Amino acid sequence: MAMEKTLVNAYYVSTIKSLMVKKINLYTLLFIAVSIYSCDSVNNRDEYLQSQGIEDIMVSPSQISFSPDDGDQDTTVTFEINAILTEDTESPILSITNSRTGIEIFNGVMNRTGEKAFSYEASINTRTTDISDYTVIVALTNKVYAQSSFRIQGFANSRPRIISVTNPSTVTIPNDDSVIIVPFSAKVTDDDGQESISNVYLNFRNEDGSLLSEDPFILLDDGDTNGDSGDETAGDSTFTVTFSINSSNTPNNRTALYWSVDQSGLSSDTLTAPFNIIE
């Protein structure tokens, strides 16, 4: 059972890392975040924002969608962000960040459009096959901010493809206190662009046909050689996860199952590879 526990633990760590990738990088606004979270425990968030200076924040449209009828092409989309303050004071700071990549595409002062009203028109160069979420933050210097979002929903021309998979076919259980780190990697591509890849998954089929884990493990392309993914190079389209084998493992014969899903939900074929643990 030792390997099962090791695999399950690695899955939860990998899942957390995957979700972290999608979070906006707010280090430059950390002091704002601390302030608003501390107040949320006492007051309703909207009431707190209004009492501190932000009446409302609106993004229009909240989503722009494309279909195959639009063709696979580069295009520019425009979103309008409007903010209403409770008092006619300072101009708020606007930050727009790609939620998946963490890359900030705009940071600056919003334009005044009226008394207590401010606006910004965000034009984004994209592709009709792109699927991206964006986080919008409107902030005041008194450590108050409001947050919203918008989405570009492209269409998928093709499914992701797993070009190759790599893992040892056999691992011998150590008879001492040593630990063997075992990497599992998949080279994945998507004709719609690598950014269209949502996740790369791994599970194990037991000899009786059952699956080792109820939920699949997530492979990462994060270049975190010291972390649980063990991935060597970030952004090279090779996704990796590592597990450990020690003396508590028991012999078994399994089949590794690899597959990938893109942002639109299309899945690749499943590639298999033998993975046996022996004494």
BATIVO-445405 format. One record per residue (C-alpha): residue number from 0; residue in three letters; x, y, z. Coordinates in Angstrom, 1 decimal. Each point is the difference from the previous one (the first is absolute). Layout:
# BATIVO-445405
{roke NUM,'ALA',{X,Y,Z}}
...
# end
This chain:
# BATIVO-445405
{roke 0,'MET',{0.0,0.0,0.0}}
{roke 1,'ALA',{3.0,2.4,0.4}}
{roke 2,'MET',{0.1,0.8,-3.7}}
{roke 3,'GLU',{-3.8,0.8,0.0}}
{roke 4,'LYS',{0.5,2.5,2.8}}
{roke 5,'THR',{3.0,1.6,-1.7}}
{roke 6,'LEU',{-2.0,0.4,-3.2}}
{roke 7,'VAL',{-3.0,1.4,1.6}}
{roke 8,'ASN',{2.0,2.6,2.0}}
{roke 9,'ALA',{1.8,1.0,-3.2}}
{roke 10,'TYR',{-3.3,0.5,-1.7}}
{roke 11,'TYR',{-1.3,2.5,2.5}}
{roke 12,'VAL',{3.3,2.0,0.0}}
{roke 13,'SER',{-0.1,0.0,-3.9}}
{roke 14,'THR',{-3.7,1.2,0.0}}
{roke 15,'ILE',{0.8,2.9,2.4}}
{roke 16,'LYS',{2.9,1.0,-2.3}}
{roke 17,'SER',{-2.2,-0.2,-3.0}}
{roke 18,'LEU',{-2.5,2.3,1.6}}
{roke 19,'MET',{2.7,2.4,1.1}}
{roke 20,'VAL',{0.9,0.5,-3.6}}
{roke 21,'LYS',{-3.4,1.5,-0.7}}
{roke 22,'LYS',{0.1,2.5,2.9}}
{roke 23,'ILE',{0.8,3.6,-0.7}}
{roke 24,'ASN',{3.3,1.3,1.2}}
{roke 25,'LEU',{-0.9,2.6,2.6}}
{roke 26,'TYR',{3.4,0.5,1.6}}
{roke 27,'THR',{0.0,3.6,-0.9}}
{roke 28,'LEU',{-3.4,0.4,1.5}}
{roke 29,'LEU',{0.6,-2.2,3.1}}
{roke 30,'PHE',{-0.7,2.8,2.4}}
{roke 31,'ILE',{-3.4,0.5,-1.6}}
{roke 32,'ALA',{-0.9,-3.7,0.2}}
{roke 33,'VAL',{0.9,-0.2,3.7}}
{roke 34,'SER',{-2.2,2.9,0.7}}
{roke 35,'ILE',{-3.1,-1.2,-1.8}}
{roke 36,'TYR',{0.2,-3.6,1.3}}
{roke 37,'SER',{0.3,1.2,3.6}}
{roke 38,'CYS',{-3.1,2.1,-0.4}}
{roke 39,'ASP',{-2.0,-2.8,-1.7}}
{roke 40,'SER',{0.0,-1.9,3.2}}
{roke 41,'VAL',{-2.0,2.8,1.6}}
{roke 42,'ASN',{-2.0,1.7,-2.7}}
{roke 43,'ASN',{-1.7,-0.8,-3.2}}
{roke 44,'ARG',{2.5,0.6,-2.8}}
{roke 45,'ASP',{-2.2,2.2,-2.1}}
{roke 46,'GLU',{-1.0,2.1,3.0}}
{roke 47,'TYR',{3.6,0.3,0.9}}
{roke 48,'LEU',{1.1,1.1,-3.5}}
{roke 49,'GLN',{-2.8,2.6,-0.1}}
{roke 50,'SER',{0.8,1.4,3.4}}
{roke 51,'GLN',{3.7,0.3,-1.0}}
{roke 52,'GLY',{-0.4,1.6,-3.5}}
{roke 53,'ILE',{-1.0,-2.5,-2.7}}
{roke 54,'GLU',{-3.7,-0.1,-1.0}}
{roke 55,'ASP',{0.2,-2.5,-2.9}}
{roke 56,'ILE',{2.2,-1.5,-2.7}}
{roke 57,'MET',{-1.4,-1.2,-3.3}}
{roke 58,'VAL',{1.6,-1.9,-2.9}}
{roke 59,'SER',{-1.9,-0.1,-3.4}}
{roke 60,'PRO',{-0.2,-2.4,-1.6}}
{roke 61,'SER',{0.9,-2.6,2.7}}
{roke 62,'GLN',{0.7,-2.5,-2.8}}
{roke 63,'ILE',{0.8,0.1,-3.7}}
{roke 64,'SER',{-0.5,-3.4,-1.8}}
{roke 65,'PHE',{1.1,-1.2,-3.4}}
{roke 66,'SER',{-1.2,-3.0,-2.0}}
{roke 67,'PRO',{1.4,-1.9,-3.0}}
{roke 68,'ASP',{-2.1,2.4,-2.2}}
{roke 69,'ASP',{2.5,2.7,1.0}}
{roke 70,'GLY',{2.9,-1.9,-1.5}}
{roke 71,'ASP',{3.4,-0.6,1.6}}
{roke 72,'GLN',{1.6,3.4,-0.1}}
{roke 73,'ASP',{1.6,2.8,2.1}}
{roke 74,'THR',{-2.3,2.6,1.2}}
{roke 75,'THR',{-0.4,2.9,2.5}}
{roke 76,'VAL',{-2.7,0.0,2.7}}
{roke 77,'THR',{-1.0,3.0,2.2}}
{roke 78,'PHE',{-1.4,0.0,3.5}}
{roke 79,'GLU',{-1.2,3.1,1.8}}
{roke 80,'ILE',{0.7,0.3,3.8}}
{roke 81,'ASN',{-2.0,2.5,1.9}}
{roke 82,'ALA',{0.4,1.0,3.7}}
{roke 83,'ILE',{-2.2,2.1,2.1}}
{roke 84,'LEU',{1.4,1.6,3.2}}
{roke 85,'THR',{-2.1,1.1,3.0}}
{roke 86,'GLU',{1.8,3.4,0.0}}
{roke 87,'ASP',{1.6,2.1,-2.7}}
{roke 88,'THR',{3.6,-0.4,1.2}}
{roke 89,'GLU',{3.0,-1.8,-1.5}}
{roke 90,'SER',{0.2,-1.8,-3.3}}
{roke 91,'PRO',{0.1,-3.8,0.7}}
{roke 92,'ILE',{2.8,-2.2,-1.2}}
{roke 93,'LEU',{-1.0,-2.8,-2.4}}
{roke 94,'SER',{1.8,-3.4,-0.4}}
{roke 95,'ILE',{-0.9,-2.6,-2.6}}
{roke 96,'THR',{1.7,-3.4,0.2}}
{roke 97,'ASN',{-0.3,-3.2,-2.0}}
{roke 98,'SER',{-1.2,-2.3,2.8}}
{roke 99,'ARG',{1.6,-3.1,-1.5}}
{roke 100,'THR',{3.5,1.3,-0.8}}
{roke 101,'GLY',{0.1,2.6,2.8}}
{roke 102,'ILE',{1.3,2.6,-2.5}}
{roke 103,'GLU',{-1.2,3.5,0.6}}
{roke 104,'ILE',{-1.1,1.6,-3.3}}
{roke 105,'PHE',{-0.9,3.5,1.4}}
{roke 106,'ASN',{0.7,2.0,3.1}}
{roke 107,'GLY',{-0.8,3.7,0.2}}
{roke 108,'VAL',{-2.4,2.7,0.9}}
{roke 109,'MET',{-3.6,-0.2,-1.3}}
{roke 110,'ASN',{-1.5,2.8,-2.1}}
{roke 111,'ARG',{-2.5,2.4,1.6}}
{roke 112,'THR',{-3.4,0.0,-1.9}}
{roke 113,'GLY',{-2.1,1.9,2.5}}
{roke 114,'GLU',{-0.5,0.9,3.6}}
{roke 115,'LYS',{1.2,-3.1,2.0}}
{roke 116,'ALA',{0.0,-2.0,-3.2}}
{roke 117,'PHE',{3.1,-1.5,-1.7}}
{roke 118,'SER',{0.6,-2.2,-3.0}}
{roke 119,'TYR',{2.6,-1.9,-2.0}}
{roke 120,'GLU',{-0.4,-1.8,-3.3}}
{roke 121,'ALA',{2.2,-3.1,-0.2}}
{roke 122,'SER',{0.9,-1.2,-3.5}}
{roke 123,'ILE',{1.6,-3.5,0.0}}
{roke 124,'ASN',{1.7,-1.6,-3.0}}
{roke 125,'THR',{-1.1,-3.7,0.0}}
{roke 126,'ARG',{-1.0,-2.8,-2.3}}
{roke 127,'THR',{-3.4,-1.5,-0.6}}
{roke 128,'THR',{1.2,-3.3,1.4}}
{roke 129,'ASP',{1.3,1.6,3.3}}
{roke 130,'ILE',{-1.7,-0.7,3.3}}
{roke 131,'SER',{1.1,2.4,2.8}}
{roke 132,'ASP',{-1.3,1.4,3.2}}
{roke 133,'TYR',{1.0,3.5,1.2}}
{roke 134,'THR',{-0.1,1.4,3.5}}
{roke 135,'VAL',{-0.8,3.7,0.4}}
{roke 136,'ILE',{0.9,1.9,3.1}}
{roke 137,'VAL',{-0.9,3.6,0.7}}
{roke 138,'ALA',{1.9,1.4,3.0}}
{roke 139,'LEU',{0.1,3.2,2.1}}
{roke 140,'THR',{2.9,1.2,2.0}}
{roke 141,'ASN',{-1.9,-0.5,3.2}}
{roke 142,'LYS',{0.7,-3.7,-0.4}}
{roke 143,'VAL',{-3.5,-0.9,-1.4}}
{roke 144,'TYR',{-0.5,-1.9,-3.2}}
{roke 145,'ALA',{-2.8,-1.5,-2.0}}
{roke 146,'GLN',{0.4,-3.0,-2.2}}
{roke 147,'SER',{-1.7,-1.3,-3.1}}
{roke 148,'SER',{0.8,-2.1,-3.1}}
{roke 149,'PHE',{-0.7,-0.6,-3.7}}
{roke 150,'ARG',{0.6,-2.9,-2.4}}
{roke 151,'ILE',{1.0,-0.7,-3.5}}
{roke 152,'GLN',{-1.7,-3.2,-1.1}}
{roke 153,'GLY',{1.6,-1.3,-3.2}}
{roke 154,'PHE',{-0.8,-3.2,-1.8}}
{roke 155,'ALA',{2.2,-3.1,-0.4}}
{roke 156,'ASN',{1.1,-1.1,-3.5}}
{roke 157,'SER',{1.8,-3.1,1.3}}
{roke 158,'ARG',{0.5,-2.2,3.0}}
{roke 159,'PRO',{3.3,0.0,1.9}}
{roke 160,'ARG',{2.4,-2.8,-1.0}}
{roke 161,'ILE',{2.4,-1.9,2.2}}
{roke 162,'ILE',{3.1,-0.5,-2.1}}
{roke 163,'SER',{1.9,-2.3,2.4}}
{roke 164,'VAL',{0.0,-1.2,3.6}}
{roke 165,'THR',{2.9,-1.0,2.2}}
{roke 166,'ASN',{0.2,-2.0,3.2}}
{roke 167,'PRO',{2.1,-3.0,1.1}}
{roke 168,'SER',{-1.7,-3.3,-0.8}}
{roke 169,'THR',{1.5,-1.6,3.1}}
{roke 170,'VAL',{1.1,1.3,3.4}}
{roke 171,'THR',{1.6,-2.3,2.6}}
{roke 172,'ILE',{-1.1,0.6,3.6}}
{roke 173,'PRO',{3.0,1.0,2.1}}
{roke 174,'ASN',{0.9,-2.3,2.9}}
{roke 175,'ASP',{1.4,2.9,2.1}}
{roke 176,'ASP',{-1.1,3.4,1.1}}
{roke 177,'SER',{0.6,1.6,-3.4}}
{roke 178,'VAL',{-2.7,1.7,-2.1}}
{roke 179,'ILE',{-0.3,-0.3,-3.7}}
{roke 180,'ILE',{-1.5,3.0,-1.8}}
{roke 181,'VAL',{-2.0,-1.1,-3.1}}
{roke 182,'PRO',{-0.9,2.5,-2.7}}
{roke 183,'PHE',{-2.9,-0.3,-2.4}}
{roke 184,'SER',{0.0,2.4,-2.9}}
{roke 185,'ALA',{-2.1,0.7,-3.1}}
{roke 186,'LYS',{0.9,2.2,-3.0}}
{roke 187,'VAL',{-3.3,1.8,-1.0}}
{roke 188,'THR',{-0.9,2.3,-2.8}}
{roke 189,'ASP',{-3.1,1.8,-1.3}}
{roke 190,'ASP',{-0.4,1.4,-3.5}}
{roke 191,'ASP',{-2.1,2.8,1.5}}
{roke 192,'GLY',{3.0,1.1,2.0}}
{roke 193,'GLN',{1.6,-1.3,3.2}}
{roke 194,'GLU',{-1.9,2.5,2.1}}
{roke 195,'SER',{-3.2,-2.0,-1.0}}
{roke 196,'ILE',{1.2,-3.0,2.1}}
{roke 197,'SER',{-1.9,0.0,3.3}}
{roke 198,'ASN',{1.5,-3.1,1.8}}
{roke 199,'VAL',{2.0,-3.1,-0.6}}
{roke 200,'TYR',{-1.1,-3.0,2.0}}
{roke 201,'LEU',{1.4,-3.3,1.2}}
{roke 202,'ASN',{-1.7,-2.9,1.7}}
{roke 203,'PHE',{0.9,-3.7,0.5}}
{roke 204,'ARG',{-2.0,-3.1,-1.0}}
{roke 205,'ASN',{0.4,-2.9,2.3}}
{roke 206,'GLU',{0.3,-3.6,-1.2}}
{roke 207,'ASP',{-3.7,-0.6,0.8}}
{roke 208,'GLY',{-1.0,2.9,-2.2}}
{roke 209,'SER',{-0.8,2.5,2.8}}
{roke 210,'LEU',{1.6,3.4,0.2}}
{roke 211,'LEU',{2.5,0.8,2.8}}
{roke 212,'SER',{-1.4,3.5,0.7}}
{roke 213,'GLU',{-3.6,1.2,-0.1}}
{roke 214,'ASP',{1.4,3.4,-1.3}}
{roke 215,'PRO',{2.9,0.2,-2.5}}
{roke 216,'PHE',{3.3,1.4,0.8}}
{roke 217,'ILE',{1.0,3.3,-1.7}}
{roke 218,'LEU',{3.3,0.4,-1.9}}
{roke 219,'LEU',{1.6,3.5,-0.1}}
{roke 220,'ASP',{2.3,1.8,-2.3}}
{roke 221,'ASP',{1.3,2.4,2.7}}
{roke 222,'GLY',{3.7,-0.6,0.1}}
{roke 223,'ASP',{-0.2,-0.8,3.7}}
{roke 224,'THR',{2.8,-2.5,0.3}}
{roke 225,'ASN',{0.0,0.2,3.8}}
{roke 226,'GLY',{-3.8,-0.3,0.3}}
{roke 227,'ASP',{-2.4,-2.9,-0.4}}
{roke 228,'SER',{-0.3,0.3,-3.7}}
{roke 229,'GLY',{3.7,-0.5,-0.6}}
{roke 230,'ASP',{-0.4,1.8,-3.3}}
{roke 231,'GLU',{3.4,1.0,-1.4}}
{roke 232,'THR',{-0.9,2.9,-2.4}}
{roke 233,'ALA',{-3.0,2.3,0.2}}
{roke 234,'GLY',{-1.8,0.6,-3.3}}
{roke 235,'ASP',{1.6,-2.8,-2.0}}
{roke 236,'SER',{-3.4,-1.8,-0.5}}
{roke 237,'THR',{1.3,-3.0,2.1}}
{roke 238,'PHE',{-2.3,-0.5,3.0}}
{roke 239,'THR',{1.3,-1.9,3.0}}
{roke 240,'VAL',{-0.9,-1.4,3.4}}
{roke 241,'THR',{2.2,-2.1,2.3}}
{roke 242,'PHE',{-0.8,-2.6,2.6}}
{roke 243,'SER',{2.2,-1.8,2.6}}
{roke 244,'ILE',{0.6,-3.7,0.5}}
{roke 245,'ASN',{1.5,-1.3,3.3}}
{roke 246,'SER',{0.2,-3.3,1.9}}
{roke 247,'SER',{-3.6,0.2,1.1}}
{roke 248,'ASN',{-1.3,-0.4,-3.5}}
{roke 249,'THR',{-1.3,-3.4,-1.1}}
{roke 250,'PRO',{0.5,-1.7,-3.4}}
{roke 251,'ASN',{-2.6,0.7,-2.6}}
{roke 252,'ASN',{-0.5,0.3,-3.8}}
{roke 253,'ARG',{-1.9,3.1,-1.3}}
{roke 254,'THR',{-0.5,1.9,-3.2}}
{roke 255,'ALA',{0.6,3.8,0.0}}
{roke 256,'LEU',{-2.8,1.9,-1.9}}
{roke 257,'TYR',{0.8,3.4,-1.4}}
{roke 258,'TRP',{-2.5,2.5,-1.6}}
{roke 259,'SER',{-0.5,3.7,-0.4}}
{roke 260,'VAL',{-3.0,2.4,0.0}}
{roke 261,'ASP',{-0.1,3.4,-1.7}}
{roke 262,'GLN',{-1.8,3.2,1.2}}
{roke 263,'SER',{-3.1,-0.9,-2.0}}
{roke 264,'GLY',{-0.3,-3.4,1.6}}
{roke 265,'LEU',{1.3,-2.1,-3.0}}
{roke 266,'SER',{2.1,-3.0,1.1}}
{roke 267,'SER',{3.0,-1.6,-1.7}}
{roke 268,'ASP',{0.3,-3.7,-0.6}}
{roke 269,'THR',{1.3,-1.9,3.0}}
{roke 270,'LEU',{3.6,-1.4,-0.2}}
{roke 271,'THR',{1.0,-2.9,2.1}}
{roke 272,'ALA',{3.3,-1.2,1.4}}
{roke 273,'PRO',{0.9,-3.0,2.3}}
{roke 274,'PHE',{1.1,0.8,3.6}}
{roke 275,'ASN',{1.0,-2.9,2.2}}
{roke 276,'ILE',{1.3,0.0,3.5}}
{roke 277,'ILE',{2.1,-3.1,0.8}}
{roke 278,'GLU',{2.1,-1.4,2.9}}
# end
